[in-house]
Amino acid sequence: MRNAYLTSHFPLFSIILFSLSFSVYSERLIVSYLENIGLYTGMIEFFSERGIHLTLLFVLWLFFFMLFAALKLIANTVNELSLLFFSKDEEGADLKKVRAGTWIYLAGGVISLAASLDILALLGVFSLTSFIYFIYFIYKVSASISFSAIISLVFFHLFFWFAFGVAVIYAVVKLYNSLIASLPV
């Protein structure tokens, strides 16, 4: 007999691993930038090098942890909404089938630690992991969905993530432009 909750902690571990990978890369980038502009030597007079690195790593890890946790919450909501709209399953069996896909993100999180020195490799690992999980999701729910519903489900996901990405980019550009416009130059 297998416990249904055996893999329930995998999403947390995946978020921790991906957050650590992105924070390690960002910490190295920020320390390099601080050295280039000359602030790092002044900071060393007040704090130890190890203290600066660990504090910066923790703050960045916390930021990325919150970002990935929010993305996971959004992704779960979109997955369940798509099943509500397009699946014939009323018992939740599709959700139980999809839960085993947490192994994919856990493996991606472990691989991301090795890729934490290069941002393109890190983004590639995250993107590939998400794509493989999406294919796994479609494969697992395809038994209870018609072909037209599968196509609709795929377009629903693509449209949502495209719209979400455009909205985030628009908000960042708008904020950047208002910040630049407010500078007394």
PEBELPE-V113347 format. One record per residue. N is the residue number from 1. RES is the residue in one letter. SS is DSSP state (~ for helix, > for strand, _ for the rest). PHI is phi in whole degrees, -180 to 180 (999 if undefined). OMEGA is omega in degrees with one decimal (999 if undefined). Layout:
n->N res->RES ss->SS phi->PHI omega->OMEGA
n->N res->RES ss->SS phi->PHI omega->OMEGA
This chain:
n->1 res->M ss->_ phi->999 omega->-176.6
n->2 res->R ss->_ phi->-106 omega->179.6
n->3 res->N ss->_ phi->-79 omega->-177.6
n->4 res->A ss->_ phi->-69 omega->-176.1
n->5 res->Y ss->_ phi->-102 omega->-177.1
n->6 res->L ss->_ phi->-61 omega->-177.3
n->7 res->T ss->_ phi->-103 omega->-175.6
n->8 res->S ss->_ phi->-68 omega->-179.6
n->9 res->H ss->_ phi->-90 omega->-178.5
n->10 res->F ss->~ phi->-61 omega->177.1
n->11 res->P ss->~ phi->-60 omega->178.1
n->12 res->L ss->~ phi->-64 omega->178.5
n->13 res->F ss->~ phi->-63 omega->178.6
n->14 res->S ss->~ phi->-63 omega->178.8
n->15 res->I ss->~ phi->-64 omega->178.6
n->16 res->I ss->~ phi->-62 omega->-177.6
n->17 res->L ss->~ phi->-68 omega->178.5
n->18 res->F ss->~ phi->-64 omega->178.6
n->19 res->S ss->~ phi->-63 omega->178.7
n->20 res->L ss->~ phi->-64 omega->179.8
n->21 res->S ss->~ phi->-62 omega->-179.9
n->22 res->F ss->~ phi->-68 omega->-179.8
n->23 res->S ss->~ phi->-73 omega->176.5
n->24 res->V ss->~ phi->-63 omega->178.7
n->25 res->Y ss->~ phi->-63 omega->-177.9
n->26 res->S ss->~ phi->-65 omega->179.4
n->27 res->E ss->~ phi->-64 omega->177.6
n->28 res->R ss->~ phi->-64 omega->-179.9
n->29 res->L ss->~ phi->-66 omega->-178.9
n->30 res->I ss->~ phi->-69 omega->178.2
n->31 res->V ss->~ phi->-64 omega->177.3
n->32 res->S ss->~ phi->-63 omega->178.5
n->33 res->Y ss->~ phi->-65 omega->179.0
n->34 res->L ss->~ phi->-63 omega->176.5
n->35 res->E ss->~ phi->-68 omega->-178.8
n->36 res->N ss->~ phi->-66 omega->-179.2
n->37 res->I ss->~ phi->-91 omega->173.3
n->38 res->G ss->_ phi->88 omega->179.6
n->39 res->L ss->~ phi->-83 omega->-174.0
n->40 res->Y ss->~ phi->-64 omega->-179.7
n->41 res->T ss->~ phi->-66 omega->176.2
n->42 res->G ss->~ phi->-69 omega->179.0
n->43 res->M ss->~ phi->-69 omega->-178.9
n->44 res->I ss->~ phi->-66 omega->178.5
n->45 res->E ss->~ phi->-67 omega->-177.7
n->46 res->F ss->~ phi->-103 omega->-177.6
n->47 res->F ss->_ phi->-130 omega->175.1
n->48 res->S ss->_ phi->-76 omega->178.6
n->49 res->E ss->~ phi->-60 omega->179.5
n->50 res->R ss->~ phi->-62 omega->178.5
n->51 res->G ss->~ phi->-63 omega->178.0
n->52 res->I ss->~ phi->-63 omega->-178.9
n->53 res->H ss->~ phi->-62 omega->-178.0
n->54 res->L ss->~ phi->-67 omega->178.9
n->55 res->T ss->~ phi->-65 omega->178.8
n->56 res->L ss->~ phi->-63 omega->178.6
n->57 res->L ss->~ phi->-63 omega->-179.7
n->58 res->F ss->~ phi->-65 omega->-179.3
n->59 res->V ss->~ phi->-64 omega->178.5
n->60 res->L ss->~ phi->-67 omega->177.9
n->61 res->W ss->~ phi->-61 omega->178.7
n->62 res->L ss->~ phi->-63 omega->178.0
n->63 res->F ss->~ phi->-61 omega->-178.7
n->64 res->F ss->~ phi->-68 omega->176.1
n->65 res->F ss->~ phi->-61 omega->179.0
n->66 res->M ss->~ phi->-65 omega->179.5
n->67 res->L ss->~ phi->-64 omega->-178.7
n->68 res->F ss->~ phi->-70 omega->176.5
n->69 res->A ss->~ phi->-65 omega->177.5
n->70 res->A ss->~ phi->-67 omega->178.1
n->71 res->L ss->~ phi->-64 omega->178.0
n->72 res->K ss->~ phi->-66 omega->177.9
n->73 res->L ss->~ phi->-62 omega->178.3
n->74 res->I ss->~ phi->-64 omega->-178.7
n->75 res->A ss->~ phi->-64 omega->177.3
n->76 res->N ss->~ phi->-62 omega->179.0
n->77 res->T ss->~ phi->-64 omega->179.1
n->78 res->V ss->~ phi->-66 omega->177.7
n->79 res->N ss->~ phi->-61 omega->-177.9
n->80 res->E ss->~ phi->-70 omega->175.7
n->81 res->L ss->~ phi->-65 omega->179.0
n->82 res->S ss->~ phi->-66 omega->175.7
n->83 res->L ss->~ phi->-68 omega->176.7
n->84 res->L ss->~ phi->-62 omega->-177.1
n->85 res->F ss->~ phi->-76 omega->-166.9
n->86 res->F ss->~ phi->-117 omega->-176.7
n->87 res->S ss->_ phi->-92 omega->175.0
n->88 res->K ss->_ phi->-91 omega->-178.2
n->89 res->D ss->_ phi->-73 omega->179.0
n->90 res->E ss->_ phi->-108 omega->-177.1
n->91 res->E ss->_ phi->-93 omega->-177.2
n->92 res->G ss->_ phi->89 omega->179.7
n->93 res->A ss->~ phi->-66 omega->178.8
n->94 res->D ss->~ phi->-63 omega->178.7
n->95 res->L ss->~ phi->-65 omega->178.2
n->96 res->K ss->~ phi->-66 omega->178.4
n->97 res->K ss->~ phi->-66 omega->-174.4
n->98 res->V ss->~ phi->-76 omega->-177.3
n->99 res->R ss->~ phi->-58 omega->-179.4
n->100 res->A ss->~ phi->-67 omega->178.3
n->101 res->G ss->~ phi->-70 omega->177.1
n->102 res->T ss->~ phi->-64 omega->174.9
n->103 res->W ss->~ phi->-61 omega->-178.3
n->104 res->I ss->~ phi->-63 omega->179.4
n->105 res->Y ss->~ phi->-69 omega->177.1
n->106 res->L ss->~ phi->-65 omega->177.6
n->107 res->A ss->~ phi->-63 omega->177.1
n->108 res->G ss->~ phi->-62 omega->177.6
n->109 res->G ss->~ phi->-64 omega->178.1
n->110 res->V ss->~ phi->-66 omega->178.9
n->111 res->I ss->~ phi->-65 omega->-178.5
n->112 res->S ss->~ phi->-65 omega->176.8
n->113 res->L ss->~ phi->-62 omega->178.0
n->114 res->A ss->~ phi->-72 omega->-177.6
n->115 res->A ss->_ phi->-94 omega->-173.1
n->116 res->S ss->_ phi->-73 omega->178.7
n->117 res->L ss->_ phi->-90 omega->-177.7
n->118 res->D ss->_ phi->-131 omega->-175.6
n->119 res->I ss->~ phi->-66 omega->179.4
n->120 res->L ss->~ phi->-67 omega->176.9
n->121 res->A ss->~ phi->-66 omega->179.9
n->122 res->L ss->~ phi->-65 omega->177.0
n->123 res->L ss->~ phi->-65 omega->177.1
n->124 res->G ss->~ phi->-64 omega->178.6
n->125 res->V ss->~ phi->-63 omega->179.8
n->126 res->F ss->~ phi->-65 omega->-179.9
n->127 res->S ss->~ phi->-65 omega->179.9
n->128 res->L ss->~ phi->-65 omega->177.6
n->129 res->T ss->~ phi->-62 omega->179.4
n->130 res->S ss->~ phi->-65 omega->179.0
n->131 res->F ss->~ phi->-66 omega->179.1
n->132 res->I ss->~ phi->-63 omega->177.9
n->133 res->Y ss->~ phi->-64 omega->179.8
n->134 res->F ss->~ phi->-64 omega->177.1
n->135 res->I ss->~ phi->-63 omega->177.6
n->136 res->Y ss->~ phi->-61 omega->178.5
n->137 res->F ss->~ phi->-59 omega->179.8
n->138 res->I ss->~ phi->-63 omega->-179.3
n->139 res->Y ss->~ phi->-62 omega->-176.3
n->140 res->K ss->~ phi->-71 omega->-178.1
n->141 res->V ss->~ phi->-91 omega->-175.9
n->142 res->S ss->~ phi->-66 omega->-179.3
n->143 res->A ss->~ phi->-68 omega->-177.1
n->144 res->S ss->~ phi->-109 omega->-177.5
n->145 res->I ss->_ phi->-131 omega->176.4
n->146 res->S ss->_ phi->-73 omega->-177.9
n->147 res->F ss->~ phi->-62 omega->179.2
n->148 res->S ss->~ phi->-66 omega->177.2
n->149 res->A ss->~ phi->-70 omega->176.5
n->150 res->I ss->~ phi->-64 omega->178.4
n->151 res->I ss->~ phi->-61 omega->178.7
n->152 res->S ss->~ phi->-64 omega->178.7
n->153 res->L ss->~ phi->-62 omega->179.2
n->154 res->V ss->~ phi->-62 omega->179.5
n->155 res->F ss->~ phi->-67 omega->175.8
n->156 res->F ss->~ phi->-61 omega->179.2
n->157 res->H ss->~ phi->-65 omega->-179.4
n->158 res->L ss->~ phi->-62 omega->179.8
n->159 res->F ss->~ phi->-64 omega->-179.0
n->160 res->F ss->~ phi->-62 omega->-176.1
n->161 res->W ss->~ phi->-68 omega->175.4
n->162 res->F ss->~ phi->-65 omega->179.8
n->163 res->A ss->~ phi->-63 omega->178.4
n->164 res->F ss->~ phi->-63 omega->179.0
n->165 res->G ss->~ phi->-62 omega->179.2
n->166 res->V ss->~ phi->-64 omega->179.1
n->167 res->A ss->~ phi->-63 omega->179.1
n->168 res->V ss->~ phi->-66 omega->178.9
n->169 res->I ss->~ phi->-62 omega->178.6
n->170 res->Y ss->~ phi->-61 omega->-179.8
n->171 res->A ss->~ phi->-64 omega->179.9
n->172 res->V ss->~ phi->-67 omega->179.2
n->173 res->V ss->~ phi->-65 omega->178.9
n->174 res->K ss->~ phi->-63 omega->178.4
n->175 res->L ss->~ phi->-65 omega->178.8
n->176 res->Y ss->~ phi->-62 omega->-179.8
n->177 res->N ss->~ phi->-64 omega->178.4
n->178 res->S ss->~ phi->-69 omega->177.1
n->179 res->L ss->~ phi->-68 omega->179.6
n->180 res->I ss->~ phi->-66 omega->179.8
n->181 res->A ss->~ phi->-67 omega->-178.6
n->182 res->S ss->~ phi->-85 omega->179.8
n->183 res->L ss->_ phi->-71 omega->178.3
n->184 res->P ss->_ phi->-81 omega->-178.0
n->185 res->V ss->_ phi->-107 omega->999
